[in-house]
Amino acid sequence: MATQICLNAKVQRPGVCNALETLLVHEKVAGRFLPKISEAFQKEGVELRGCAQTKKILSGIREAKEEDWSEEYLALILSIRVVKGLRRR
């Protein structure tokens, strides 16, 4: 279900201000979830950019830069960050 929600949030209308721009994935599910969602996004032509931990799981994607975490792409580009939780440390 999460894959379908994320695809819809990014691909249906990527040029609107409420489209998915950054995906946060909990580290406990990243190894299982990221390959599955990556395949779905790439079938739709979405360029993926990721943090170092994301790149360990998805080796063929671009490295995300600091500005990617706040960028409003309005295009088929998505940044992905693996996180321990939602609290900032």
C-alpha positions, 0 to 999 in steps of 0.5 A: 500500500505504501508503494502505491501511495508514494507513486500517486503522491509523486507521479500523478501530478509532479508539478504541483506544490503538494507533490512528494519531493522527499521520502523518509524511510525508517531504517528498520524497513529500508532494506526491504522497502527501498528496492521495491519502491525504487523499481516502481519509481524508475518504471515511471521515469522518476530520478532518485537521489539518496543519502549515503545509507540509501545509496548503500541499498540503491547503488545506482542512484545519484547522491543527494546534496544538502539542498535536495532535502528542502528542494521543491522539484516540481518534476519527476525527481525524488530525494530519499533519506533513511532515518532512525525516527522522526525526531531531530537529534 
